[in-house]
Amino acid sequence: MDAALFKKLVAKVKVGKHLPDAIYLHKDALHSLPETLTKFIPAVANALQLDDSDWNLIKLFKRDFRMSLLNYPTFYQDSYPALKQSLNVNLSKLTHKIVTYSESDNPPILHRKETMILPDNECYQHFVDITQEGENAGLYENSRLIGFKRSWENLIHRSGYELIDGRLFRSSVILDTEQGKGIDRHRTALVRHELSSPMKSLIKYGYLEGVHSIFDYGCGRGDDLRELEAHGIDAIGWDPNFSPDSEKISSDIVNLGFVLNVIEDQDERLEALLGAWDLADKFLVVSVMLANDNYIAQFKPYKDGVITSRNTFQKYYAQSEIKSYIERSLAEEAIPVAPGIFYVFKDKIEEQIYLQGKYKRHHKWKQLTTPELPDSKDKSKLVIAQNEDLFKDFWNTCLELGRIPANDEFEHSEQVKELIGSHKKVFNLVAELYSEDDFKLAEKEHKEDLLLYFAMGLFEKRKPYTQQPESLKRDIKALFIDYKSALELAAELLFAIADNELINTQCIKANDTLPASLLNEGHSLIFHKQYIQELPLLLRAYVGAGLQMYGELDESIDLVKIHITSGKLTLMGYDDFNNSVPFLVERIKIKMADQDIDFFDYVDERRRPPLVNKHLLLASTTDIFEKQKSFDKRLSKLLDINWNEEVILHRAEFKILLEKNKKKISNFKLISIA
């Protein structure tokens, strides 16, 4: 082995953690190297009489004829293992140096361990999850601060986190006093630096605007409550450890946030759920921590959960598991809002309003035309012309509702009745002056929204409501013959999503009518999530059925893929969709037939597939469309791919093609490199 051959072989290495000057690789992945290197590395260790147990990580230098054999004894046990010993070999000079860190209180530590093993390693996904937590916490923004144990721990602390059994949590103020034997539940209460995720969901759906009272059941140290009170929201809470003397008070909304996870006694856990439910006048919010079997397996089992190193109990759930538990316990439907977060409505009118709101399209109708001035003899039309703003407001209300508003649905009802007469009479007059086509479209869309709402209720096998909101009763009367007829139409819609031919036909139609989409004929339709409400009704039902299992789409999701023949729905999130070439970070496959969800994370940046030909998913009216289209043409020519269809490339393949052509991407430019 000489320097030239060594450098050539190292350049061929595609696995491992690649830094500008070196590659780190675990011994378990040694067989994936070029055969000559696979034999050479152990031979060097043997020549230096280094015991096989004294090294488990290899560092290969890219520019120099050097390598290091490193010993991280707890590589598989610790999330961020410490270096015990390094043996650095200068192969040019045939010298070596051993450095030990066993006595050091600030040894080097490892990050991104998944990059140093192969994807088929049983620990791979667990390591990916560890890295993702650090990414989410913003701990990797400055790599110079994370290389040594002490600086890493300080960074975690400064960022408001704490490392518990290798998992990052928001910092807790740990009590120093000995609590005696048993589970230390008080240690699970976290100090939050922002509102918790269930509280954020309440903001999203307009429940924290000061109208509803809030009770936080198991409020911990009260961080959420302080923030809500600062905004003038009626919020109080109770906690068995930190606010045991507070009174449990019935409220519109009760939040049971990450409480069920930490109660080891199953009877007591059920009591907490039932107790919180009893206090909820309108609905209960339940949130829990989710984890897969691989993550749970690392802990010591205890009852139906695990014990952490801080002597706290944790019961991790799967999405379907916690949904079933809530529904069995309360005999009520648990509506998924996000992974691990559910709403359970006691007020069924409120439930219907919430569910309707999920499927209702909201248009900001803007009148583009001015009515013709009426003949002076037509007194009523003259009155309308003289009070144009008032009657335009009435017309916009008709468009928003898709029907004539009831007296209590239009703020200035008395005024228009004094000027003209009944709402029906006013409607007939303004419909002549404005575009009746707009109203017909609004009526059609509102009817579709209601059918979708009813269909999703049937999909979830939701019990028929004994009472309905007054607005819904009016909608049914105006848009359908009766409630029974509406349900029959909804059932037809729901059954149709299993018809592959119909789905295919509607995907072709959607591809023709959406501002942007990508159709793989007979296979799939891909589009940006902002166009969901513009889909044909059948496809809205298809997507809606998939999201019944997942919850609402959040900001992390960019694209949606409808699988035409397999009954699946895929959600895709990218690192920055505004980039000329975004890279896939998260892929979620919802299997409706199996009632199951698969999550795929691409934490390792080197594994993230690129999204090429992004212009196909942008509306031609967007500001960057022409720039993106021009860039995609140039990139496709460089890579020798079709620029007008979906092209799937692996990240490594994409990188190789760019390097082969001596190009790199900078914004929307292809820049030559030496």
RASULLIN-V369942 format. One record per pair of residues at least 12 apart in sequence whose ideal C-beta (glycine too) atoms are under 7 Angstrom apart, sorted by the first residue. I is the first residue (numbers start at 1). J is the second residue. If there is no record, write none. Layout:
<<I | J> <I | J>>
This chain:
<<1 | 40> <3 | 65> <3 | 92> <6 | 65> <6 | 91> <9 | 34> <9 | 36> <9 | 37> <10 | 23> <10 | 60> <10 | 62> <12 | 34> <13 | 33> <13 | 60> <14 | 652> <15 | 29> <15 | 32> <15 | 118> <16 | 29> <16 | 115> <16 | 116> <17 | 112> <17 | 115> <17 | 116> <21 | 61> <21 | 62> <21 | 63> <22 | 59> <22 | 60> <22 | 61> <22 | 62> <23 | 60> <23 | 62> <24 | 57> <24 | 59> <24 | 116> <25 | 58> <25 | 116> <26 | 56> <26 | 57> <26 | 75> <26 | 116> <26 | 117> <27 | 56> <27 | 57> <27 | 58> <28 | 117> <28 | 121> <29 | 117> <29 | 118> <32 | 118> <41 | 58> <44 | 67> <44 | 89> <45 | 69> <48 | 87> <48 | 96> <50 | 69> <50 | 87> <54 | 71> <54 | 85> <55 | 69> <55 | 70> <55 | 71> <55 | 87> <56 | 71> <56 | 72> <56 | 75> <57 | 70> <57 | 72> <57 | 116> <65 | 91> <65 | 92> <66 | 89> <66 | 90> <66 | 91> <67 | 89> <67 | 91> <68 | 86> <68 | 87> <68 | 88> <68 | 89> <69 | 87> <70 | 83> <70 | 86> <71 | 84> <71 | 85> <72 | 84> <72 | 110> <75 | 113> <76 | 123> <78 | 166> <79 | 130> <79 | 166> <80 | 109> <80 | 110> <80 | 111> <80 | 152> <81 | 109> <81 | 110> <82 | 101> <82 | 107> <82 | 109> <82 | 149> <83 | 101> <83 | 107> <83 | 108> <84 | 101> <84 | 102> <85 | 98> <85 | 99> <85 | 100> <85 | 101> <86 | 99> <106 | 148> <106 | 149> <106 | 150> <107 | 148> <107 | 149> <108 | 147> <108 | 148> <109 | 148> <109 | 149> <109 | 152> <111 | 146> <112 | 131> <113 | 127> <114 | 127> <114 | 128> <114 | 131> <114 | 603> <114 | 604> <115 | 604> <125 | 294> <126 | 294> <126 | 295> <128 | 601> <128 | 603> <128 | 604> <129 | 295> <130 | 166> <131 | 603> <132 | 601> <132 | 603> <133 | 167> <133 | 168> <134 | 168> <135 | 603> <137 | 159> <137 | 161> <137 | 168> <138 | 159> <139 | 155> <139 | 156> <139 | 159> <160 | 193> <164 | 308> <164 | 309> <164 | 310> <165 | 299> <165 | 308> <165 | 309> <169 | 190> <170 | 190> <170 | 191> <170 | 192> <170 | 193> <171 | 191> <172 | 187> <172 | 189> <172 | 190> <172 | 191> <173 | 191> <174 | 187> <183 | 264> <183 | 311> <183 | 312> <183 | 313> <184 | 310> <184 | 311> <184 | 312> <185 | 241> <185 | 262> <185 | 312> <186 | 241> <187 | 310> <187 | 312> <188 | 262> <188 | 312> <189 | 220> <189 | 221> <189 | 241> <189 | 242> <190 | 220> <191 | 221> <191 | 223> <192 | 223> <192 | 224> <195 | 224> <195 | 227> <196 | 224> <196 | 257> <197 | 287> <197 | 341> <198 | 255> <198 | 257> <198 | 285> <198 | 287> <198 | 341> <199 | 224> <199 | 255> <201 | 337> <201 | 338> <201 | 341> <202 | 253> <202 | 285> <205 | 354> <207 | 253> <208 | 228> <208 | 233> <210 | 232> <210 | 233> <212 | 252> <212 | 253> <212 | 282> <213 | 234> <213 | 251> <213 | 252> <214 | 228> <214 | 233> <214 | 234> <214 | 235> <214 | 251> <214 | 253> <214 | 255> <215 | 236> <215 | 237> <215 | 249> <215 | 251> <215 | 254> <215 | 279> <216 | 235> <216 | 237> <216 | 255> <217 | 238> <217 | 254> <217 | 255> <217 | 256> <217 | 259> <217 | 276> <217 | 279> <218 | 239> <218 | 256> <218 | 257> <218 | 259> <219 | 237> <219 | 238> <219 | 239> <219 | 243> <220 | 239> <220 | 242> <221 | 242> <222 | 237> <222 | 243> <225 | 237> <236 | 249> <248 | 279> <250 | 279> <250 | 281> <251 | 279> <251 | 281> <252 | 281> <252 | 282> <253 | 280> <253 | 282> <253 | 283> <253 | 285> <254 | 276> <254 | 279> <254 | 280> <254 | 284> <255 | 285> <256 | 272> <256 | 273> <256 | 276> <256 | 284> <256 | 285> <256 | 286> <257 | 287> <258 | 287> <258 | 288> <258 | 289> <259 | 272> <260 | 272> <260 | 273> <260 | 288> <260 | 315> <261 | 288> <261 | 289> <261 | 314> <261 | 315> <262 | 312> <262 | 313> <262 | 314> <264 | 302> <264 | 303> <264 | 305> <264 | 313> <266 | 304> <270 | 329> <273 | 329> <274 | 329> <277 | 330> <280 | 346> <281 | 346> <281 | 347> <282 | 345> <282 | 346> <282 | 347> <282 | 350> <283 | 343> <283 | 344> <283 | 345> <283 | 346> <283 | 347> <283 | 350> <284 | 344> <285 | 343> <286 | 326> <286 | 334> <286 | 342> <286 | 344> <287 | 340> <287 | 341> <288 | 317> <288 | 322> <288 | 340> <289 | 316> <289 | 340> <290 | 316> <290 | 317> <290 | 318> <290 | 319> <290 | 339> <290 | 340> <291 | 316> <296 | 316> <319 | 339> <319 | 340> <319 | 597> <320 | 595> <323 | 336> <323 | 342> <326 | 342> <326 | 344> <330 | 344> <332 | 344> <333 | 460> <333 | 462> <336 | 549> <336 | 550> <336 | 551> <337 | 551> <337 | 552> <338 | 551> <338 | 552> <338 | 554> <339 | 551> <341 | 551> <348 | 465> <348 | 467> <349 | 467> <349 | 469> <352 | 465> <352 | 468> <352 | 469> <352 | 472> <353 | 469> <355 | 453> <356 | 453> <356 | 472> <359 | 449> <359 | 452> <359 | 453> <359 | 456> <359 | 544> <360 | 449> <361 | 445> <361 | 449> <361 | 533> <363 | 399> <365 | 396> <365 | 399> <365 | 438> <367 | 392> <367 | 434> <369 | 435> <371 | 385> <371 | 433> <371 | 434> <373 | 385> <380 | 420> <380 | 429> <381 | 429> <381 | 433> <383 | 419> <383 | 420> <384 | 429> <384 | 430> <384 | 433> <387 | 419> <390 | 412> <390 | 415> <390 | 416> <391 | 416> <391 | 430> <393 | 412> <394 | 410> <394 | 416> <394 | 426> <394 | 430> <395 | 430> <395 | 434> <397 | 409> <397 | 410> <398 | 427> <398 | 439> <399 | 438> <399 | 439> <399 | 442> <401 | 446> <402 | 442> <402 | 443> <402 | 445> <402 | 446> <402 | 447> <402 | 479> <403 | 443> <403 | 474> <403 | 475> <403 | 478> <403 | 479> <404 | 423> <404 | 424> <404 | 427> <405 | 423> <406 | 474> <446 | 479> <447 | 479> <448 | 537> <450 | 475> <450 | 479> <450 | 486> <451 | 489> <451 | 490> <451 | 493> <451 | 537> <452 | 537> <452 | 540> <452 | 541> <452 | 544> <454 | 486> <454 | 487> <454 | 490> <455 | 490> <455 | 493> <455 | 494> <455 | 541> <456 | 544> <456 | 548> <458 | 490> <458 | 491> <458 | 494> <459 | 494> <459 | 545> <459 | 548> <460 | 548> <493 | 537> <493 | 538> <493 | 541> <494 | 541> <496 | 538> <497 | 538> <497 | 541> <497 | 542> <497 | 545> <500 | 564> <500 | 565> <502 | 538> <503 | 542> <503 | 564> <504 | 522> <504 | 564> <506 | 536> <506 | 538> <506 | 539> <507 | 519> <507 | 525> <507 | 539> <507 | 562> <507 | 564> <509 | 536> <510 | 525> <510 | 535> <510 | 536> <510 | 539> <511 | 525> <514 | 527> <514 | 531> <514 | 534> <515 | 531> <515 | 619> <516 | 528> <516 | 616> <516 | 617> <516 | 618> <516 | 619> <518 | 616> <518 | 617> <518 | 646> <520 | 646> <522 | 564> <523 | 564> <524 | 561> <524 | 562> <524 | 563> <524 | 564> <525 | 562> <526 | 559> <526 | 561> <526 | 617> <526 | 646> <527 | 560> <527 | 617> <528 | 558> <528 | 559> <528 | 617> <529 | 553> <529 | 557> <529 | 558> <529 | 559> <529 | 560> <532 | 560> <539 | 562> <542 | 562> <543 | 560> <543 | 562> <543 | 569> <545 | 592> <546 | 569> <546 | 590> <546 | 592> <549 | 590> <549 | 595> <549 | 597> <550 | 588> <550 | 590> <550 | 597> <553 | 571> <556 | 573> <556 | 586> <557 | 571> <557 | 572> <557 | 573> <558 | 572> <558 | 573> <558 | 574> <558 | 577> <559 | 572> <559 | 617> <567 | 592> <567 | 593> <568 | 589> <568 | 590> <568 | 591> <568 | 592> <569 | 590> <569 | 592> <570 | 587> <570 | 588> <570 | 589> <571 | 588> <572 | 584> <572 | 587> <573 | 585> <573 | 586> <574 | 611> <580 | 628> <580 | 631> <580 | 665> <580 | 667> <580 | 668> <581 | 610> <581 | 611> <581 | 612> <581 | 665> <582 | 611> <582 | 614> <583 | 608> <583 | 609> <583 | 610> <584 | 602> <584 | 608> <584 | 609> <584 | 611> <585 | 602> <585 | 608> <586 | 601> <586 | 602> <587 | 600> <606 | 651> <607 | 651> <608 | 651> <609 | 648> <609 | 649> <609 | 650> <609 | 651> <610 | 649> <610 | 651> <610 | 654> <612 | 632> <612 | 635> <612 | 641> <612 | 647> <612 | 649> <613 | 632> <613 | 636> <613 | 643> <613 | 646> <613 | 647> <614 | 628> <614 | 632> <615 | 628> <615 | 629> <615 | 632> <627 | 668> <631 | 668> <634 | 670> <635 | 670> <638 | 661> <638 | 663> <638 | 670> <639 | 657>>
